[in-house]
Amino acid sequence: MNNYSFGSSASPKSFKAYTRGSDFDLESGTNRRARKPKKSPFHPIKMLKSFVTRLQYYYKLHPLLVFVISLSLGVTIIIMLSLYESHFRMMGNYRKVDVDWGDYPFPKLQNLVMVAGHSVYTSSSCGKADKEDSWFLESYQKNPGQALTFVRHIEEGVEIAAKDDAALLLFSGGETRKDAGPRSEAQSYWSVAELRGWFGKEENVRWRALTEEHARDSFENLLFSVCRFRELTGTYPQNITVVSYDFKEERFAHLHRSAIGFPESRFFYSGTPASLSSKEAALKGEALVRAQFEGDPYGCQGSLFRKRLKRDPFHRSIPYPNGCPEIEGLFRYCGAAPYQGTLPWA
């Protein structure tokens, strides 16, 4: 039997009929590229349906457990959304103040001189500011010489501001008297200063004397004026000087100053006397009001709060703390203990 050898006489090699990595087409005699298997597409709808199916299954087995878990998840989401909303709202306030307002009208002023208002000037006649019938007076204010005490406060504020080129003078007081019409105490005091020619200090003081027209009591005189200072200068006051009656010094310099946490070393008080005919009654009334603020430092409860409502006959919307977002917490706080939040001047 004959042996036939195929190929060369060397050691036989394996015969590769088809090229690897491709398909051989018998009809055409050519290689075709192999098809890659398709990746399974992502089907969110199918996944959601699967999740719902499983949830229904577990609900049938443990309805109470599923209900509690779902309720807890919902409450958690609501709380998180509320926190984020509050955060972005506050950040929006910061952006509104720092970006939209941009340039402040009095950026170089550093100190606040605040004159607390006590009445509304109603006279249309010039030169009658020291007459009682030129002012709208409450029954306890109808005393001889009362109007002159208001003029003295205004003059004292102008004199203090004139001695400090870095001071912003603010007359503070809202539209507190219904029968006086929509006239604010602050505008009344500014108008009297204008009528009196700024007591000879017009060129020096007038351009940096403005108003805070929303305060309804002494605590708001101080707090609102600090915020108004921030609106006008872009910063908070380095020093604060309050002008009012001498018998109110304890209320302003201790109770109100402590309530806003302002340093005692940077707080000053200038008090002028009450009229002789009203001094005794004024001292008794002051003792009562001071006792109320000792129990309610922020005036947000009880008789002090009701007094604020009474002194807002035209329901004015208070814009603060939009202009001073850094102390928003102080505006919202209500309690007998001192506010513990962070303050720019602490």
C-alpha positions as CSV (number, residue, x, y, z in Angstrom):
1,M,0.0,0.0,0.0
2,N,1.4,3.3,-1.0
3,N,1.7,6.1,1.5
4,Y,0.9,9.5,0.2
5,S,2.3,12.5,2.0
6,F,0.6,15.9,1.7
7,G,2.7,19.0,1.9
8,S,6.3,19.1,2.9
9,S,8.2,16.3,4.6
10,A,8.4,18.5,7.8
11,S,6.3,17.8,10.8
12,P,2.6,18.2,10.0
13,K,0.8,21.5,11.0
14,S,-2.8,22.0,11.9
15,F,-5.0,23.2,9.1
16,K,-7.0,26.3,9.8
17,A,-10.1,26.1,7.7
18,Y,-11.5,29.5,8.8
19,T,-9.9,32.6,10.1
20,R,-10.5,33.2,13.8
21,G,-12.5,36.1,14.8
22,S,-14.7,36.1,11.7
23,D,-17.5,34.1,10.0
24,F,-16.8,32.4,6.7
25,D,-19.5,32.8,4.0
26,L,-19.6,29.5,2.1
27,E,-21.5,31.0,-0.8
28,S,-19.4,34.0,-1.4
29,G,-16.1,32.6,-0.1
30,T,-15.4,35.6,2.0
31,N,-15.0,36.3,5.7
32,R,-17.7,38.2,7.6
33,R,-16.9,40.2,10.7
34,A,-18.4,38.6,13.8
35,R,-21.3,40.4,15.4
36,K,-20.8,41.6,18.9
37,P,-23.6,40.8,21.2
38,K,-25.9,43.7,22.0
39,K,-25.7,45.2,25.5
40,S,-29.0,45.1,27.3
41,P,-30.4,48.6,27.4
42,F,-31.3,50.5,30.6
43,H,-35.0,50.3,31.2
44,P,-36.1,52.8,33.9
45,I,-39.7,52.1,33.4
46,K,-39.3,48.3,33.8
47,M,-37.2,48.9,36.9
48,L,-39.9,51.2,38.3
49,K,-42.5,48.6,37.6
50,S,-40.4,46.0,39.3
51,F,-40.0,48.2,42.3
52,V,-43.7,48.9,42.6
53,T,-44.4,45.2,42.2
54,R,-42.0,44.3,45.0
55,L,-43.5,47.1,47.2
56,Q,-47.0,45.8,46.7
57,Y,-45.7,42.3,47.6
58,Y,-44.1,43.5,50.8
59,Y,-47.2,45.6,51.6
60,K,-49.4,42.5,51.5
61,L,-47.0,40.7,53.8
62,H,-46.3,43.6,56.2
63,P,-48.7,46.5,55.6
64,L,-48.1,48.3,58.9
65,L,-44.3,48.1,58.5
66,V,-44.4,49.5,54.9
67,F,-46.7,52.3,56.0
68,V,-44.4,53.4,58.8
69,I,-41.4,53.3,56.6
70,S,-43.1,55.3,53.8
71,L,-44.4,57.8,56.3
72,S,-40.9,58.3,57.8
73,L,-39.4,58.7,54.4
74,G,-41.9,61.3,53.4
75,V,-41.4,63.3,56.6
76,T,-37.6,63.1,56.1
77,I,-37.9,64.5,52.5
78,I,-40.2,67.3,53.7
79,I,-37.8,68.3,56.4
80,M,-34.8,68.3,54.0
81,L,-36.7,70.4,51.5
82,S,-37.7,72.8,54.2
83,L,-34.0,73.2,55.4
84,Y,-32.8,73.7,51.8
85,E,-35.5,76.2,51.1
86,S,-34.6,78.2,54.3
87,H,-30.9,78.0,53.3
88,F,-31.4,79.3,49.8
89,R,-33.8,82.0,51.0
90,M,-31.2,83.3,53.4
91,M,-28.5,83.1,50.7
92,G,-30.9,84.9,48.4
93,N,-31.1,87.7,50.9
94,Y,-27.3,87.9,51.1
95,R,-27.1,88.1,47.3
96,K,-29.9,90.7,47.2
97,V,-28.1,92.9,49.7
98,D,-24.6,92.5,48.5
99,V,-25.1,92.2,44.8
100,D,-28.3,94.1,43.9
101,W,-27.6,97.1,46.1
102,G,-23.9,97.0,45.5
103,D,-22.8,100.6,46.3
104,Y,-24.1,101.9,49.6
105,P,-24.9,105.6,50.0
106,F,-22.8,106.1,53.1
107,P,-20.1,103.4,53.1
108,K,-17.6,105.6,55.1
109,L,-19.8,106.3,58.1
110,Q,-18.9,104.1,61.1
111,N,-20.9,105.2,64.1
112,L,-24.7,105.4,64.8
113,V,-26.4,108.2,66.6
114,M,-30.0,107.3,67.2
115,V,-32.7,109.7,68.4
116,A,-35.8,107.9,69.7
117,G,-39.1,109.4,68.7
118,H,-41.9,110.0,71.2
119,S,-44.6,111.8,69.2
120,V,-45.8,113.0,65.8
121,Y,-45.5,116.6,64.6
122,T,-48.9,117.7,63.2
123,S,-48.5,121.5,62.8
124,S,-48.3,123.0,59.3
125,S,-46.9,126.2,60.8
126,C,-43.1,126.8,60.9
127,G,-41.5,127.7,64.2
128,K,-44.1,126.2,66.5
129,A,-42.2,123.0,67.3
130,D,-41.9,123.9,71.0
131,K,-45.7,124.3,71.4
132,E,-47.8,121.3,72.7
133,D,-50.6,121.9,70.2
134,S,-48.1,121.3,67.3
135,W,-47.7,117.7,68.4
136,F,-50.1,114.8,68.7
137,L,-49.9,113.9,72.4
138,E,-51.2,111.0,74.4
139,S,-53.0,111.9,77.6
140,Y,-49.9,111.2,79.7
141,Q,-47.9,113.5,77.5
142,K,-50.1,116.6,77.8
143,N,-47.9,118.5,80.2
144,P,-46.5,122.0,79.9
145,G,-43.0,122.0,78.4
146,Q,-43.5,118.5,76.8
147,A,-43.0,119.7,73.2
148,L,-39.8,121.4,74.2
149,T,-38.3,118.1,75.4
150,F,-38.8,116.6,71.9
151,V,-36.9,119.6,70.4
152,R,-34.1,119.1,72.9
153,H,-33.7,115.5,71.8
154,I,-33.5,116.5,68.2
155,E,-31.0,119.2,68.9
156,E,-28.9,116.9,71.1
157,G,-28.7,114.3,68.3
158,V,-27.6,117.0,65.8
159,E,-24.9,118.3,68.2
160,I,-23.5,114.8,68.8
161,A,-23.4,114.0,65.1
162,A,-21.8,117.3,64.3
163,K,-18.8,116.4,66.6
164,D,-18.3,113.0,64.8
165,D,-17.7,113.2,61.1
166,A,-18.1,109.4,60.9
167,A,-21.5,109.4,62.5
168,L,-24.9,108.6,60.8
169,L,-27.8,110.4,62.5
170,L,-31.0,108.4,62.5
171,F,-34.4,109.6,63.8
172,S,-36.3,106.5,64.7
173,G,-40.1,106.0,65.1
174,G,-43.0,104.7,63.1
175,E,-46.6,105.8,62.3
176,T,-47.7,105.2,65.9
177,R,-50.7,107.5,66.2
178,K,-53.9,106.8,64.2
179,D,-55.5,110.2,64.7
180,A,-52.3,111.9,63.6
181,G,-52.6,110.2,60.2
182,P,-49.9,108.3,58.3
183,R,-47.0,110.5,59.6
184,S,-44.1,108.9,61.3
185,E,-42.3,110.1,64.4
186,A,-39.0,109.9,62.5
187,Q,-40.2,112.2,59.7
188,S,-41.6,114.5,62.3
189,Y,-38.2,114.9,64.0
190,W,-36.4,115.3,60.7
191,S,-38.9,118.0,59.7
192,V,-38.4,119.9,63.0
193,A,-34.6,119.7,62.4
194,E,-35.1,121.1,59.0
195,L,-37.4,123.9,60.3
196,R,-34.8,124.8,62.9
197,G,-32.0,125.0,60.3
198,W,-30.3,122.0,61.9
199,F,-29.4,124.3,64.8
200,G,-26.6,125.9,62.8
201,K,-25.1,122.6,61.7
202,E,-26.9,122.1,58.4
203,E,-23.9,121.9,56.1
204,N,-22.2,119.4,58.4
205,V,-25.1,117.1,59.5
206,R,-28.0,117.3,57.1
207,W,-26.6,115.1,54.4
208,R,-26.0,112.3,56.8
209,A,-29.2,112.5,58.8
210,L,-31.9,110.0,57.8
211,T,-34.9,108.2,59.3
212,E,-35.9,104.8,60.5
213,E,-39.7,104.7,60.2
214,H,-41.0,101.4,61.6
215,A,-40.1,101.2,65.3
216,R,-43.0,100.9,67.7
217,D,-41.2,100.9,71.0
218,S,-37.8,101.6,72.5
219,F,-36.3,98.1,71.8
220,E,-37.3,98.4,68.2
221,N,-35.8,102.0,68.1
222,L,-32.5,100.4,68.8
223,L,-32.7,97.1,66.8
224,F,-34.3,98.6,63.7
225,S,-31.8,101.5,63.7
226,V,-28.9,99.1,63.7
227,C,-30.5,97.3,60.7
228,R,-31.1,100.6,59.0
229,F,-27.5,101.5,59.5
230,R,-26.5,98.3,57.8
231,E,-28.8,99.1,54.8
232,L,-27.2,102.5,54.4
233,T,-23.5,101.8,55.0
234,G,-23.1,98.1,54.2
235,T,-21.6,97.4,57.7
236,Y,-22.7,97.5,61.3
237,P,-21.9,100.4,63.7
238,Q,-18.7,100.5,65.5
239,N,-20.2,102.7,68.2
240,I,-23.8,103.5,69.1
241,T,-25.1,106.6,70.9
242,V,-28.8,106.8,71.9
243,V,-30.5,110.1,72.6
244,S,-33.7,110.0,74.8
245,Y,-34.9,111.0,78.2
246,D,-32.4,110.6,81.1
247,F,-34.8,108.4,83.1
248,K,-34.7,105.8,80.3
249,E,-31.0,105.3,80.4
250,E,-31.2,102.0,82.3
251,R,-33.7,100.6,79.8
252,F,-31.6,101.5,76.8
253,A,-28.1,101.1,78.1
254,H,-28.6,97.9,80.0
255,L,-31.8,96.0,79.0
256,H,-31.9,96.7,75.3
257,R,-28.2,96.8,74.8
258,S,-27.8,93.4,76.5
259,A,-30.7,92.0,74.5
260,I,-28.9,92.6,71.2
261,G,-25.5,91.7,72.7
262,F,-23.8,94.9,71.8
263,P,-20.6,95.6,73.7
264,E,-21.0,98.0,76.7
265,S,-17.7,99.7,76.0
266,R,-19.0,100.9,72.6
267,F,-22.5,102.0,73.7
268,F,-23.2,105.5,74.8
269,Y,-26.3,107.3,76.1
270,S,-27.2,110.9,76.1
271,G,-30.3,111.7,78.2
272,T,-32.2,114.9,78.6
273,P,-34.6,115.7,81.4
274,A,-38.4,115.4,81.2
275,S,-40.5,118.4,81.8
276,L,-40.9,119.3,85.5
277,S,-44.6,118.8,85.5
278,S,-44.3,115.3,84.2
279,K,-41.2,114.0,85.9
280,E,-42.9,112.1,88.8
281,A,-45.4,110.4,86.6
282,A,-42.7,109.6,84.1
283,L,-40.5,107.9,86.7
284,K,-43.4,105.7,87.8
285,G,-44.3,104.7,84.3
286,E,-40.7,104.0,83.4
287,A,-40.4,101.6,86.4
288,L,-43.4,99.7,85.1
289,V,-42.1,99.4,81.5
290,R,-38.6,98.5,82.7
291,A,-40.0,95.7,84.8
292,Q,-41.9,94.4,81.7
293,F,-38.8,94.4,79.6
294,E,-36.9,92.6,82.3
295,G,-39.3,89.7,82.0
296,D,-39.7,90.0,78.2
297,P,-36.4,91.5,76.9
298,Y,-37.5,91.3,73.2
299,G,-41.0,92.7,73.8
300,C,-42.5,89.8,71.9
301,Q,-45.1,88.6,74.4
302,G,-47.9,89.8,76.7
303,S,-48.5,93.5,77.3
304,L,-45.4,94.7,75.4
305,F,-46.4,92.8,72.3
306,R,-50.0,94.1,72.5
307,K,-48.6,97.6,72.8
308,R,-46.7,97.2,69.6
309,L,-49.9,96.1,67.8
310,K,-51.7,99.2,69.1
311,R,-48.9,101.4,67.9
312,D,-49.2,100.0,64.3
313,P,-52.7,101.4,63.4
314,F,-52.0,101.4,59.6
315,H,-50.6,97.8,59.6
316,R,-47.2,98.8,58.1
317,S,-45.2,95.9,56.7
318,I,-41.8,95.9,58.5
319,P,-39.0,95.4,55.9
320,Y,-36.4,94.2,58.4
321,P,-34.3,92.0,58.5
322,N,-34.1,92.1,54.7
323,G,-31.4,94.8,54.9
324,C,-29.4,93.0,57.6
325,P,-29.5,89.3,56.9
326,E,-26.6,88.6,59.2
327,I,-28.9,89.2,62.3
328,E,-32.0,87.6,61.0
329,G,-32.0,85.2,63.9
330,L,-32.1,88.1,66.4
331,F,-35.2,89.5,64.7
332,R,-36.9,86.1,64.9
333,Y,-35.9,85.3,68.4
334,C,-38.4,85.5,71.3
335,G,-37.5,84.4,74.8
336,A,-36.6,85.4,78.3
337,A,-33.0,84.3,78.0
338,P,-30.5,86.3,75.9
339,Y,-30.1,85.4,72.3
340,Q,-27.3,82.9,71.8
341,G,-26.8,83.2,68.1
342,T,-23.7,84.7,66.4
343,L,-23.8,88.5,66.0
344,P,-21.5,90.6,63.9
345,W,-20.4,92.8,66.8
346,A,-20.0,90.2,69.5
